């Protein structure tokens, strides 16, 4: 039996190293950023910010793994994973948080749950 993907779309979008995008992105699939995004990103899938990746803006997604730099608000529906090389500056709202030794985070963090004690859906909410 194959591995299932929770995202509605099965496509993986890539912003490669050397690419800079200015503007907002909306997607239903997974996104990997190895370049630069200046703008907001809203997806129902997973976001990976590679070690050469940089995001300036708001990030709304289901799960994310960050090895690069993010400046802005992060609203993660499930798990935010900060790798050792990550540098975060801004506000974090997430249900679960994993931080490796060496990660740099400056800002605020709120662990988000609804009245039932279950993680609240933060996707697309500003």
Secondary structure as GFF3:
##gff-version 3
##sequence-region A 1 126
A	DSSP	beta_strand	12	15	.	.	.	ID=ss1
A	DSSP	beta_strand	20	22	.	.	.	ID=ss2
A	DSSP	beta_strand	25	27	.	.	.	ID=ss3
A	DSSP	beta_strand	30	33	.	.	.	ID=ss4
A	DSSP	beta_strand	36	38	.	.	.	ID=ss5
A	DSSP	beta_strand	41	43	.	.	.	ID=ss6
A	DSSP	beta_strand	46	49	.	.	.	ID=ss7
A	DSSP	beta_strand	54	56	.	.	.	ID=ss8
A	DSSP	beta_strand	59	61	.	.	.	ID=ss9
A	DSSP	beta_strand	63	66	.	.	.	ID=ss10
A	DSSP	beta_strand	69	71	.	.	.	ID=ss11
A	DSSP	beta_strand	74	82	.	.	.	ID=ss12
A	DSSP	beta_strand	87	99	.	.	.	ID=ss13
A	DSSP	beta_strand	104	111	.	.	.	ID=ss14
###
